[in-house]
Amino acid sequence: MDQADQLQRLLAIMARLRDPVTGCEWDRAQSFGTIAPYTIEEAYEVADAIERGDHDDLRGELGDLLLQVVFHARIAEEAGLFDFTAVARAISDKMEARHPHIFGDAATDHTAWEVLKAAERRQAGATSTMDGVARALPALLRADKLQRRAARDGFDWPDTAGPRAKVVEEMQELAEAGPASMEEEAGDLLFAAVNLVRAYGVDAEQALRRANDKFERRYRAMETMAAGGFADLDLEGQEALWQAVKAGERAT
């Protein structure tokens, strides 16, 4: 079977699963809202397979993500909104429009990408630079995107000195915050930290993902070194293991 046949097979499978009489009870009960968390989860699992360099797993995870697109498109088709063909047509039209130097007669200009996207947002009714930054994004990634949008309008520090001072300011405000404002001040500090990291040209989301991985790796190593008794150690003993793990990493 060729690509078109396999895609039609997948669309037919989803249609059968959603059949109101003979379909799967679980699949029939789903909606855009109930499926959305699975869509996000599958996208992260694709990213995880890429990060691990597991190409066999990547093939499977891409299939799971494609299924999510097919699922949403089927629900939309049943509601008379649009179908999978319309989804494919829309993205094809968008990609051709965003690459006029490939599919048209325009000269190559990679800086035009953001200009074209901004024009698309205006055509879609956007009235603010912030329109189109999805609220469902991870908070760290969304903070970075909001800040980058603001920077396009010139609302940004020229160097790292401003963001560094802002982080120090927000740390002090958090230290002085009462219970009613603690969460707000904590959020301000995290937002400022993202801004500082961005000023250094670092992807905050990716940086934190790597920091998470490093912490998990080191913690597991400490547990191994403690032979199952890590939680029974006092803080001084745990810190000693932490330093031993770090020293071991530096030595390799």
Backbone torsions as a table, in degrees:
resi	resn	phi	psi	omega
1	MET	NA	137.9	180.0
2	ASP	-88.2	-176.5	-176.2
3	GLN	-58.0	-46.8	-178.2
4	ALA	-61.7	-39.5	-179.9
5	ASP	-64.7	-43.7	-179.2
6	GLN	-65.4	-38.0	178.4
7	LEU	-66.4	-43.0	177.5
8	GLN	-63.0	-36.3	177.3
9	ARG	-61.5	-44.7	-179.6
10	LEU	-65.1	-41.8	178.3
11	LEU	-62.9	-39.1	179.2
12	ALA	-68.0	-37.8	177.0
13	ILE	-61.0	-46.0	-179.6
14	MET	-65.1	-39.8	178.3
15	ALA	-60.8	-40.1	179.8
16	ARG	-69.4	-39.9	178.5
17	LEU	-63.1	-30.8	-177.9
18	ARG	-94.0	1.8	-179.6
19	ASP	-57.1	127.9	-175.0
20	PRO	-65.8	-16.5	-178.1
21	VAL	-107.5	-49.9	-172.5
22	THR	-107.9	3.5	-176.0
23	GLY	-78.5	-178.3	179.3
24	CYS	-77.7	131.6	-176.9
25	GLU	-58.3	-41.7	-178.4
26	TRP	-67.2	-46.9	-178.1
27	ASP	-63.9	-38.2	179.9
28	ARG	-65.3	-29.1	-175.1
29	ALA	-80.7	-9.5	-173.3
30	GLN	-81.1	157.7	177.9
31	SER	-136.8	177.0	176.4
32	PHE	-52.7	-46.3	-175.3
33	GLY	-65.9	-40.6	-177.6
34	THR	-75.3	-26.0	-179.3
35	ILE	-84.0	-26.9	-175.3
36	ALA	-51.3	-45.3	179.2
37	PRO	-60.6	-34.6	178.1
38	TYR	-68.2	-36.7	179.0
39	THR	-62.0	-45.6	178.1
40	ILE	-62.4	-44.2	-179.2
41	GLU	-60.9	-42.7	-178.9
42	GLU	-66.4	-35.6	177.5
43	ALA	-63.5	-40.2	177.6
44	TYR	-67.1	-35.0	179.3
45	GLU	-69.6	-31.8	172.6
46	VAL	-62.7	-47.6	179.8
47	ALA	-61.3	-37.4	-179.8
48	ASP	-66.7	-40.9	178.8
49	ALA	-64.0	-38.4	177.3
50	ILE	-64.7	-45.2	-179.5
51	GLU	-59.6	-38.1	-178.8
52	ARG	-83.5	-7.5	-178.6
53	GLY	67.8	24.9	-177.9
54	ASP	-94.8	94.1	-174.0
55	HIS	-72.4	-31.9	175.7
56	ASP	-64.4	-43.7	178.0
57	ASP	-66.5	-37.0	179.4
58	LEU	-59.7	-41.7	178.0
59	ARG	-57.0	-46.4	180.0
60	GLY	-66.9	-40.8	-178.5
61	GLU	-68.7	-35.9	175.6
62	LEU	-64.0	-36.4	175.5
63	GLY	-63.5	-42.4	178.0
64	ASP	-62.0	-39.0	179.7
65	LEU	-69.2	-40.2	176.7
66	LEU	-60.9	-39.0	177.9
67	LEU	-58.7	-38.1	178.7
68	GLN	-62.2	-41.6	177.6
69	VAL	-62.5	-44.8	179.2
70	VAL	-63.4	-39.3	-179.7
71	PHE	-62.4	-50.5	179.8
72	HIS	-61.5	-41.9	-179.1
73	ALA	-64.1	-36.4	179.3
74	ARG	-66.9	-43.5	177.9
75	ILE	-60.3	-41.6	179.5
76	ALA	-65.5	-40.4	179.8
77	GLU	-63.6	-41.6	179.3
78	GLU	-64.3	-30.2	179.2
79	ALA	-86.4	-0.4	179.5
80	GLY	75.2	24.4	-177.0
81	LEU	-92.4	-55.2	178.2
82	PHE	-168.0	173.8	178.2
83	ASP	-130.0	-176.7	-177.0
84	PHE	-62.7	-37.2	178.8
85	THR	-59.8	-40.7	178.9
86	ALA	-66.1	-36.1	177.4
87	VAL	-63.5	-47.8	-179.5
88	ALA	-64.3	-39.4	179.5
89	ARG	-64.7	-41.5	-177.4
90	ALA	-63.2	-44.4	-179.0
91	ILE	-72.4	-33.3	176.8
92	SER	-64.7	-45.7	178.0
93	ASP	-60.2	-42.1	-178.3
94	LYS	-64.3	-45.3	-177.6
95	MET	-66.3	-37.0	176.9
96	GLU	-66.8	-40.4	-179.7
97	ALA	-67.3	-32.8	-178.9
98	ARG	-82.4	-7.0	179.2
99	HIS	-126.7	60.6	-178.6
100	PRO	-64.1	-22.2	178.1
101	HIS	-76.5	-14.3	177.2
102	ILE	-101.0	-46.6	-174.8
103	PHE	-102.8	1.9	179.3
104	GLY	-136.8	-154.9	-175.5
105	ASP	-106.4	3.1	-177.5
106	ALA	-70.1	152.5	175.9
107	ALA	-73.1	155.0	179.3
108	THR	-64.1	126.3	179.1
109	ASP	-153.4	96.5	-176.4
110	HIS	-69.1	-19.9	179.1
111	THR	-73.3	-14.0	-177.4
112	ALA	-76.4	-12.6	-176.9
113	TRP	-56.0	-52.7	-178.4
114	GLU	-66.8	-33.7	177.6
115	VAL	-63.3	-43.5	179.2
116	LEU	-64.8	-41.7	179.1
117	LYS	-64.9	-39.3	178.4
118	ALA	-63.2	-40.2	178.5
119	ALA	-64.0	-39.6	177.5
120	GLU	-61.9	-41.0	179.3
121	ARG	-64.8	-39.0	178.4
122	ARG	-65.5	-41.5	178.1
123	GLN	-63.2	-29.1	179.3
124	ALA	-83.6	1.7	176.9
125	GLY	98.9	11.6	179.9
126	ALA	-65.7	138.2	179.0
127	THR	-119.9	-3.8	-178.3
128	SER	-135.5	150.5	174.2
129	THR	-56.9	-29.3	-176.4
130	MET	-81.6	-11.5	179.9
131	ASP	-61.0	136.9	175.1
132	GLY	96.3	-3.6	174.7
133	VAL	-87.0	105.5	-169.8
134	ALA	-60.8	132.9	178.1
135	ARG	-69.1	-21.4	-177.8
136	ALA	-80.2	-5.6	177.7
137	LEU	-63.3	153.0	171.1
138	PRO	-53.9	142.1	-172.1
139	ALA	-57.3	-39.4	-179.0
140	LEU	-65.4	-45.0	179.8
141	LEU	-65.7	-39.8	-179.8
142	ARG	-66.0	-39.6	177.1
143	ALA	-58.4	-44.7	179.6
144	ASP	-61.6	-43.7	-178.5
145	LYS	-67.0	-41.4	178.2
146	LEU	-61.5	-42.5	-179.9
147	GLN	-66.2	-38.7	179.2
148	ARG	-66.9	-37.0	176.2
149	ARG	-62.7	-45.2	179.2
150	ALA	-61.6	-38.1	-178.8
151	ALA	-63.0	-30.9	178.3
152	ARG	-62.1	-30.2	178.6
153	ASP	-88.7	4.8	179.6
154	GLY	89.2	2.8	-178.9
155	PHE	-88.1	81.1	-175.3
156	ASP	-163.9	152.6	174.9
157	TRP	-74.0	147.9	-178.2
158	PRO	-76.8	-17.4	-178.4
159	ASP	-150.9	-168.2	-175.9
160	THR	-84.7	-11.1	-176.2
161	ALA	-63.1	-44.5	-179.7
162	GLY	-61.8	-51.3	178.6
163	PRO	-62.5	-34.4	178.1
164	ARG	-63.5	-45.1	179.5
165	ALA	-64.2	-36.0	-179.7
166	LYS	-66.2	-38.7	177.9
167	VAL	-62.8	-43.8	178.8
168	VAL	-62.2	-42.4	178.6
169	GLU	-61.1	-45.1	-178.1
170	GLU	-69.3	-32.7	175.7
171	MET	-61.9	-42.2	179.9
172	GLN	-67.0	-40.5	-179.8
173	GLU	-66.0	-35.4	176.9
174	LEU	-67.6	-40.3	180.0
175	ALA	-63.0	-29.6	-177.3
176	GLU	-96.2	-3.4	-174.0
177	ALA	-72.3	145.3	173.1
178	GLY	-90.6	177.1	-178.1
179	PRO	-55.8	-36.0	-175.5
180	ALA	-69.5	-28.8	-175.7
181	SER	-112.9	4.9	-175.6
182	MET	-59.2	-47.2	-177.8
183	GLU	-64.7	-42.4	-179.8
184	GLU	-61.8	-44.8	-179.1
185	GLU	-67.8	-35.5	176.4
186	ALA	-63.4	-41.9	177.2
187	GLY	-62.9	-41.5	178.3
188	ASP	-61.3	-39.5	179.4
189	LEU	-65.1	-44.7	179.3
190	LEU	-64.0	-40.8	179.1
191	PHE	-62.8	-41.9	179.0
192	ALA	-65.9	-37.1	178.9
193	ALA	-64.1	-40.3	176.8
194	VAL	-61.4	-41.3	-179.6
195	ASN	-63.5	-40.3	178.6
196	LEU	-65.4	-46.3	179.2
197	VAL	-60.0	-42.5	179.0
198	ARG	-61.9	-37.7	179.4
199	ALA	-62.2	-27.7	177.1
200	TYR	-86.3	1.7	178.4
201	GLY	79.4	22.6	-177.9
202	VAL	-106.0	138.5	175.1
203	ASP	-75.7	110.0	-174.4
204	ALA	-62.3	-41.9	-179.1
205	GLU	-61.5	-48.0	-179.5
206	GLN	-66.2	-39.3	-179.8
207	ALA	-61.9	-43.0	-179.5
208	LEU	-71.1	-35.1	176.2
209	ARG	-59.6	-44.1	-179.5
210	ARG	-68.3	-36.8	177.4
211	ALA	-65.5	-39.0	176.2
212	ASN	-60.4	-45.9	-179.8
213	ASP	-62.0	-41.5	-179.5
214	LYS	-64.6	-43.5	179.9
215	PHE	-63.3	-43.6	179.8
216	GLU	-62.5	-43.4	-179.8
217	ARG	-61.0	-44.9	-179.1
218	ARG	-68.0	-38.2	-179.9
219	TYR	-65.1	-43.0	178.1
220	ARG	-62.3	-37.7	178.6
221	ALA	-64.9	-38.9	177.6
222	MET	-64.5	-42.0	178.2
223	GLU	-60.2	-39.8	179.0
224	THR	-65.6	-44.1	-179.5
225	MET	-64.0	-32.8	-179.0
226	ALA	-83.6	-1.9	176.6
227	ALA	52.2	45.3	176.0
228	GLY	87.0	-1.7	-178.1
229	GLY	-111.3	22.3	-175.5
230	PHE	-60.2	-44.6	-176.9
231	ALA	-65.3	-19.1	-179.3
232	ASP	-85.3	-12.0	179.5
233	LEU	-76.3	150.9	172.6
234	ASP	-77.7	173.4	-174.7
235	LEU	-61.0	-35.6	179.8
236	GLU	-64.5	-41.3	178.8
237	GLY	-67.7	-39.3	177.6
238	GLN	-65.0	-41.7	179.3
239	GLU	-63.4	-37.2	178.1
240	ALA	-61.6	-40.8	177.6
241	LEU	-66.4	-40.1	178.9
242	TRP	-57.9	-46.5	-179.5
243	GLN	-66.7	-34.4	178.0
244	ALA	-66.1	-40.5	178.2
245	VAL	-63.9	-45.2	179.4
246	LYS	-61.3	-42.5	179.8
247	ALA	-63.5	-38.3	177.8
248	GLY	-63.3	-38.8	178.1
249	GLU	-65.9	-39.5	-179.6
250	ARG	-67.0	-30.4	-176.3
251	ALA	-77.9	-16.3	-177.3
252	THR	-95.5	NA	NA
